[in-house]
Amino acid sequence: MEYLIKPCGEVQLPEIQEMFNDAIINSTSVYDYKPRSMEYMKGWYYSKLKGNFPVIGLFNTLGDLLGFGTYGTFRNQPAYKYSIEHSIYVRKDMRGNGFGNVLLNEIIKSAVSNNYHILIGGIDADNEISIKLHEKMGFKHAGTIKHAGYKFGKWLDLSFYQLILNTPANPTEE
């Protein structure tokens, strides 16, 4: 299948919202209980723009959003400025086509070009597909927090995976 990679705009928010809400309602990929409103999504999107964080879209040739990836602040203290946490979502009817791999590759490229040093993925410990994808791309298991969340009537373990990048060339404490 042919696809295009380009930034998502506000016009994609309904499609992004649908992917988020599907993950919230049907999986432990997102540790939220309630679907996200469009008002929430607009705030989310504009905070990405304000923080200079990408929302990378994977589109078919008709312009439909097949999936997206993004990253943002890992923690707010200044010494964490080179660490970012990422996420990837693929439309439910498009899973299994290698699009997660394409999006993760784009996230890595963007992180390198923006001089980040560590990419961090917080992944539900039972999400074997996401874990295998991250390991295939060179991510290493950095630890698991047992019982980090509670959803669908059970405790959830959250595993962290990290990829150390060769950037920045000259880190500073400014």
KOLGU-852956 format. One record per residue: residue number from 1; residue in one letter; x, y, z of N, C-alpha, C, O in turn; chain. Coordinates in steps of 0.001 Angstrom, whole numbers, plus 500000, padded with zeros to 6 digits. Atoms other than C-alpha are relative to their C-alpha. Example, Ala and Ser with C-alpha at 12.3 -4.5 7.8 and 13.67 -1.06 7.14 Angstrom:
<pts>
  resi  resn    n_px    n_py    n_pz   ca_px   ca_py   ca_pz    c_px    c_py    c_pz    o_px    o_py    o_pz  chain
     1     a  500890  498810  500000  512300  495500  507800  500900  501200  500000  501936  501181  500665      A
     2     s  499180  498810  499940  513670  498940  507140  499230  501090  500730  499739  502198  500899      A
</pts>
This chain:
<pts>
  resi  resn    n_px    n_py    n_pz   ca_px   ca_py   ca_pz    c_px    c_py    c_pz    o_px    o_py    o_pz  chain
     1     m  500844  498814  500000  500000  500000  500000  500883  501242  500000  501860  501330  500745      A
     2     e  499262  498739  500046  501263  503442  499117  499545  500912  501127  498376  500912  501515      A
     3     y  500331  499084  498915  501422  506049  501849  500890  501227  499935  501925  501237  499270      A
     4     l  499256  498754  499885  502626  509552  502606  500222  500294  501474  499366  500011  502312      A
     5     i  499698  499554  498642  504300  510859  505742  500006  501522  499972  500706  502137  499169      A
     6     k  499998  498543  499903  503518  514437  506700  499410  500393  501350  498758  499582  502008      A
     7     p  500555  499554  498716  502602  516517  509744  498471  499994  499971  497851  500263  498942      A
     8     c  501452  499902  499849  499045  516302  510993  499638  501437  500319  500377  502143  501006      A
     9     g  500523  498682  499701  497022  519476  511107  498742  499877  500845  498305  498773  501173      A
    10     e  501225  500004  499196  493971  520475  513099  498884  499225  499297  498020  498646  499956      A
    11     v  501034  500698  500767  491837  518989  510307  500011  498485  500283  498994  497819  500093      A
    12     q  499918  501426  499687  493061  515506  511351  499514  499668  501413  499439  498492  501768      A
    13     l  500373  500277  498612  491875  515888  514952  498836  499010  500149  498886  498179  501056      A
    14     p  501043  501030  499851  488635  513909  514418  500526  498574  499794  500103  497652  500491      A
    15     e  499430  501329  500238  490650  510972  513021  500927  499595  501149  500926  498439  501572      A
    16     i  499123  500271  498855  493237  511243  515814  499155  499669  501223  499446  498720  501951      A
    17     q  500904  500248  498875  490447  511448  518380  499406  498590  499917  499315  497891  500927      A
    18     e  500570  501338  500172  488886  508294  516941  501008  498914  500375  500646  497921  501006      A
    19     m  498964  500989  499661  492190  506404  517269  500262  499978  501503  500356  498907  502102      A
    20     f  499825  499938  498545  492743  507619  520833  498833  499327  500711  499037  498498  501599      A
    21     n  501170  500515  499305  489193  506784  521853  499830  498504  499812  499377  497818  500728      A
    22     d  500019  501445  500201  489360  503321  520294  500970  499326  500969  500646  498300  501568      A
    23     a  499009  500565  499072  492516  502665  522340  499517  500091  501444  499742  499170  502230      A
    24     i  500502  499837  498631  490876  504009  525508  498902  498985  500297  498915  498342  501346      A
    25     i  501167  500857  499787  487673  501996  525107  500336  498513  499910  499784  497702  500653      A
    26     n  499800  501419  500326  489111  498736  523782  501342  499401  500380  501586  498230  500092      A
    27     s  498671  500556  499720  492660  498344  525079  500591  500610  501271  500013  501501  501894      A
    28     t  499225  499426  498896  495177  499020  527802  501194  500789  499462  502168  501015  500181      A
    29     s  498948  499163  500579  497346  501061  525423  500020  501383  500620  501071  502017  500716      A
    30     v  500132  498702  499356  496062  504210  527110  499327  499753  501344  498267  499130  501407      A
    31     y  500549  500212  498659  495444  504232  530850  498992  501096  500359  499074  501698  501429      A
    32     d  501113  499087  499768  492391  506488  530552  498719  499162  500040  498672  498049  499518      A
    33     y  501290  500683  499919  488785  505527  531305  498975  500546  499027  498169  499792  498482      A
    34     k  501050  499346  500782  486735  508029  529328  500544  500499  498670  501671  500990  498600      A
    35     p  499589  499464  501303  486890  508939  525639  500309  501486  500092  499767  502202  500933      A
    36     r  499559  498610  500011  488514  512254  524846  499065  500841  499140  498688  500441  498038      A
    37     s  500864  499067  500725  486351  515178  523770  500823  500750  498954  502054  500739  498989      A
    38     m  499293  499198  500993  487186  517376  520808  500673  501198  500675  501749  501619  500251      A
    39     e  499378  498897  499256  487872  520217  523248  501346  499539  500590  502340  500263  500519      A
    40     y  498757  500566  499462  490482  517994  524953  501024  499839  498873  502194  500185  499038      A
    41     m  499087  500261  501108  491975  517048  521581  500626  501290  499472  501804  501311  499115      A
    42     k  499448  498725  500464  492369  520681  520540  501072  500497  500964  502117  500986  500535      A
    43     g  498994  499621  499016  494190  521433  523790  501261  499172  499868  502374  499694  499940      A
    44     w  498873  500926  500205  496391  518365  523257  500820  500428  498790  502045  500529  498862      A
    45     y  499329  499646  501246  497195  519399  519691  500774  501315  500132  501929  501402  499716      A
    46     y  499327  498709  499893  498008  523020  520506  501134  499975  501016  502080  500754  500900      A
    47     s  498858  500138  499089  500206  521977  523428  501178  499345  499281  502331  499654  499579      A
    48     k  498925  500583  500818  502179  519839  520948  500671  501092  499171  501898  501184  499131      A
    49     l  499437  498925  500818  502604  522828  518644  500812  500976  500847  501914  501371  500467      A
    50     k  499316  499052  499111  503553  525134  521521  501338  499443  500483  502312  500186  500607      A
    51     g  498771  500630  499538  506173  522641  522740  500954  499619  498888  502013  499046  499145      A
    52     n  499206  500361  501174  507552  522214  519209  500169  498480  499868  501231  497990  499482      A
    53     f  500012  501453  500121  506649  518518  519281  499178  499604  498776  498097  500152  498554      A
    54     p  500707  500366  501233  505618  516818  516034  498785  499108  500270  498725  498377  501259      A
    55     v  501060  501003  500113  502391  515011  515282  500129  499506  498564  499650  500137  497621      A
    56     i  499626  500529  501306  503553  512844  512406  498888  499068  499513  498519  498108  500190      A
    57     g  501083  500809  500547  500838  511408  510191  500454  499079  498891  501363  499393  498123      A
    58     l  499814  500960  501088  500825  508386  507927  498664  499975  499259  497643  499573  499817      A
    59     f  501217  499820  500785  498289  508973  505143  500000  499074  498788  501055  498765  498235      A
    60     n  500088  500693  501278  497009  506915  502242  499960  501042  498892  499937  502241  499173      A
    61     t  499934  499055  501123  497027  508469  498774  498724  500823  499854  498723  501820  499131      A
    62     l  501237  499222  500014  493435  509683  499277  499967  501056  501098  499041  501864  501158      A
    63     g  499924  499024  498924  494504  511710  502333  499412  499538  501320  499312  500324  502262      A
    64     d  500527  500533  498741  492997  509444  504993  501145  499692  500955  502174  499156  500545      A
    65     l  498979  500256  498987  494986  509216  508224  499952  498538  500410  498924  498056  500887      A
    66     l  499908  501427  499663  496141  505620  508787  500581  499794  501396  500328  498777  502041      A
    67     g  499377  500081  498685  498118  506302  511951  500794  501268  500248  501004  502079  499345      A
    68     f  499187  498833  499675  500158  508893  513758  500941  499661  501149  500718  498721  501912      A
    69     g  499046  500120  498906  503100  509225  516095  500339  501384  500504  500290  502362  499758      A
    70     t  499640  498723  499408  504136  511958  518445  500923  499760  501182  501112  498624  501617      A
    71     y  499258  500091  498746  506363  512692  521388  499856  501305  500749  499384  502310  500218      A
    72     g  500095  498818  499165  506544  515132  524224  500907  499875  501197  501703  498942  501315      A
    73     t  499185  499915  498804  508126  516046  527492  499895  498719  500826  498798  498210  501057      A
    74     f  499999  501155  499094  509156  513099  529662  499730  500461  501421  498845  499929  502091      A
    75     r  500196  499351  498705  509433  515177  532834  500349  501466  499837  501072  501838  498912      A
    76     n  499870  498550  500186  509399  518931  533384  501305  500615  500480  501631  501725  500059      A
    77     q  498773  499392  499491  512683  519497  535224  501014  500173  498863  501074  499350  497949      A
    78     p  499092  499660  501098  515407  521092  533052  500990  498896  499605  501317  498767  498425      A
    79     a  498996  501013  500327  517870  518198  533265  499437  498871  499130  500201  498083  498571      A
    80     y  500639  501006  500856  515344  515980  531420  499777  500496  498576  499126  499815  497783      A
    81     k  500322  499382  501287  515327  518270  528371  500398  499174  498782  499903  499423  497683      A
    82     y  499586  500836  501127  517014  515641  526200  499249  498666  499956  499534  497822  499106      A
    83     s  500789  501230  499928  514523  512887  527136  498568  500292  499582  497967  501264  500040      A
    84     i  501387  499838  500441  511163  512504  525415  499275  498657  500052  499883  497596  499916      A
    85     e  500848  501202  499999  508291  510036  525668  499136  500049  498747  498542  501077  498423      A
    86     h  500723  500041  501276  506646  508918  522444  498793  499071  500078  498655  498260  500994      A
    87     s  501124  500916  500155  503456  507225  521375  499663  499878  498519  499907  500783  497722      A
    88     i  500358  500315  501383  502193  505638  518176  498620  499359  500016  498326  498508  500855      A
    89     y  501336  500579  500145  498643  504834  517117  499751  499700  498529  500033  500523  497659      A
    90     v  500358  500392  501358  497507  502961  514024  498505  499702  499995  497989  499034  500890      A
    91     r  501437  500229  500128  493895  502935  512875  499716  498503  500064  500446  497705  499477      A
    92     k  500245  501423  499706  492308  499634  513944  499903  499137  498746  500326  497982  498775      A
    93     d  500116  500817  501213  491559  498470  510391  501285  499995  499171  501336  499358  498118      A
    94     m  498733  499931  500722  495142  499231  509300  501141  499294  500738  502273  499263  500256      A
    95     r  498956  500677  499223  497028  497291  511970  500459  498727  499281  499695  498087  498558      A
    96     g  499443  501197  500612  499313  494479  510862  500619  500239  498635  501016  499289  497960      A
    97     n  499423  499663  501305  500595  496310  507779  501398  500613  500095  501937  501078  499091      A
    98     g  498672  499444  499824  503907  497484  509238  500018  501503  500215  501089  502110  500206      A
    99     f  500060  498547  499848  502700  501057  509800  500574  500470  501334  501105  501577  501421      A
   100     g  499378  499654  498724  503796  501050  513442  501501  500159  499838  502104  501074  500399      A
   101     n  498568  499948  500285  507323  500368  512227  500362  501283  499247  501348  501943  499573      A
   102     v  499762  498781  500785  507124  503214  509689  499929  501220  500916  500799  502090  500866      A
   103     l  500169  498842  499122  505847  505653  512318  501100  500086  501050  501591  501179  501335      A
   104     l  498933  499974  499002  508409  504638  514945  501310  500462  499364  502078  501198  499985      A
   105     n  498818  499539  500733  511155  505134  512353  499984  501512  499830  501012  502168  499996      A
   106     e  500128  498549  500165  509853  508652  511689  500189  500736  501325  500788  501811  501364      A
   107     i  499817  499410  498669  509716  509398  515425  501497  500052  500334  501995  501064  500829      A
   108     i  498563  500056  499722  513353  508305  515765  500739  501063  499182  501579  501787  499715      A
   109     k  499352  498990  500860  514426  510469  512796  499748  501415  500526  500660  502239  500581      A
   110     s  500345  498681  499488  512592  513467  514216  500746  500296  501302  501241  501405  501500      A
   111     a  499300  499815  498720  514116  512964  517672  501475  500307  499766  502043  501177  500426      A
   112     v  498593  499752  500321  517612  512814  516187  500167  501412  499434  501058  502151  499852      A
   113     s  499853  498678  500625  517068  515916  514048  499712  501131  500987  500134  502266  500762      A
   114     n  500281  498989  498970  515790  517766  517147  500920  499871  501211  500669  500473  502255      A
   115     n  498948  500129  498992  518830  516718  519222  499547  499444  501348  500061  499846  502392      A
   116     y  500351  500698  498766  517077  514552  521782  500957  498834  500191  501569  498368  499230      A
   117     h  499046  501062  499683  519119  511856  523510  499327  498666  500320  499862  497607  499994      A
   118     i  500678  501244  499610  516609  509325  524849  498542  500052  499568  497831  501021  499836      A
   119     l  501413  500217  500314  513313  508112  523438  499477  498973  500991  500088  497921  501177      A
   120     i  500566  500887  498982  511100  506496  526081  498594  499617  499581  497788  500463  499193      A
   121     g  501351  500495  500250  508067  504327  525498  499473  499325  501250  500086  498385  501755      A
   122     g  500694  500660  498899  505719  503460  528350  498972  499064  499382  498011  499525  498766      A
   123     i  500821  500996  500698  504055  500223  527190  499376  499057  501016  500063  498548  501902      A
   124     d  500635  500994  499143  501494  498053  528936  500762  498682  499852  501029  498234  498737      A
   125     a  499142  501193  500004  503456  494936  529899  499401  498825  499233  500129  497918  498831      A
   126     d  500644  501078  500769  500903  492687  528155  499915  500306  498512  499427  499473  497747      A
   127     n  500089  499610  501403  501191  494556  524830  501219  499449  499245  502169  500174  498947      A
   128     e  498861  500680  500630  503492  492040  523150  500340  500548  498624  501510  500570  498242      A
   129     i  499743  499473  501343  503090  493558  519683  500839  501275  500082  501814  501426  499346      A
   130     s  499241  498758  499854  504314  496988  520800  501395  499732  500556  502368  500347  500122      A
   131     i  498688  500336  499433  507115  495479  522873  500916  499432  498924  502078  499831  498833      A
   132     k  499185  500591  501075  508346  493399  519907  500411  501055  498980  501542  501037  498493      A
   133     l  499674  498915  500929  508185  496451  517632  501149  500836  500555  502112  501125  499845      A
   134     h  498958  499162  499402  510274  498506  520037  501339  499251  500089  502390  499825  499806      A
   135     e  498757  500786  499931  512817  495723  520578  500628  499861  498617  501849  499933  498481      A
   136     k  499507  500114  501378  513119  495273  516798  500707  501283  499559  501638  501242  498755      A
   137     m  499417  498709  500369  513959  498979  516520  501162  500393  500924  501671  501510  500832      A
   138     g  498830  499749  499165  516711  498719  519163  499709  500497  501401  500640  500762  502161      A
   139     f  500338  499569  498642  514824  499779  522282  500326  498898  500995  500199  497712  500689      A
   140     k  499659  500935  498922  515909  498141  525538  499038  500189  501162  498609  501305  501455      A
   141     h  500868  499946  498829  513748  497283  528527  500734  500735  501115  501865  500387  501455      A
   142     a  499364  499188  498964  514470  499851  531248  499347  499805  501364  499787  500393  502352      A
   143     g  500652  500263  498721  512122  498575  533951  498492  499897  499859  497906  500370  498885      A
   144     t  501453  500161  499977  508551  497687  534820  499477  500426  501364  500005  500028  502403      A
   145     i  500679  499601  498774  506307  499324  537386  498775  499107  500143  497839  499187  499347      A
   146     k  501112  500928  499748  503986  496667  538783  498800  500775  500532  498939  501690  501344      A
   147     h  501273  499432  499534  500348  497628  539311  499963  501524  499830  499428  502229  500685      A
   148     a  499957  498553  500244  500912  501097  537815  498621  500577  499689  498372  501757  499936      A
   149     g  501335  499532  500350  497315  501330  536620  498957  498939  500298  499282  497772  500519      A
   150     y  501117  500915  499777  493901  499774  537145  498943  500279  498941  498396  501379  498879      A
   151     k  500963  499837  501085  491598  499225  534175  499436  498640  499634  500135  497630  499717      A
   152     f  500686  501229  500385  489105  496608  533025  500004  498970  501123  500069  497767  500873      A
   153     g  500101  500883  498850  488938  495181  536549  501279  499293  500397  501238  498291  501111      A
   154     k  498734  500642  499612  492624  494343  536879  501126  501025  500088  501052  502108  499507      A
   155     w  498812  499178  499884  495983  495820  537824  500844  499833  498750  500969  498735  498208      A
   156     l  499196  499982  501210  498211  496781  534912  501452  500347  500335  501728  501240  501136      A
   157     d  498568  499734  499844  501997  496674  534779  500465  500839  498811  500108  500567  497665      A
   158     l  499513  499087  501023  503746  499441  532859  501499  499793  499805  502294  500000  500722      A
   159     s  498588  500219  500329  507027  498601  531124  500541  501193  499230  499868  501750  498363      A
   160     f  499346  498896  500692  509442  501276  529993  501101  499444  499106  501896  498600  499517      A
   161     y  498977  500350  500978  511589  500866  526891  500672  501281  499562  500015  502307  499390      A
   162     q  499265  498796  500380  514318  503294  525888  500937  499725  498848  501460  498623  498685      A
   163     l  499023  500021  501078  516428  504028  522870  500918  501192  500229  500474  502340  500257      A
   164     i  499014  498930  499811  519625  505996  523453  500523  500405  498627  501007  499576  497856      A
   165     l  499572  499455  501288  520467  508228  520508  501376  500649  500146  501791  500986  501255      A
   166     n  498655  499408  499985  523885  509641  519565  499963  501529  499981  500949  502171  499620      A
   167     t  500150  498548  499994  522589  513189  519932  499730  500446  501435  499331  499614  502250      A
   168     p  499374  498935  500784  523135  515926  520919  501524  499896  500065  502084  499231  500936      A
   169     a  498534  500028  500035  526769  516461  520012  500593  500768  501173  501634  500379  501702      A
   170     n  499494  499147  498926  527223  519162  522671  498887  500351  500971  498341  501452  500901      A
   171     p  501069  499686  499035  524688  518915  525520  500422  501136  500939  501599  501306  501255      A
   172     t  499736  498880  499092  524392  521922  527790  499063  499917  501205  498098  499152  501219      A
   173     e  500846  499913  498810  522920  522722  531173  499217  501310  500024  498784  501758  501085      A
   174     e  500734  498736  500098  521228  525890  529965  498525  499757  499894  497748  500707  499803      A
</pts>
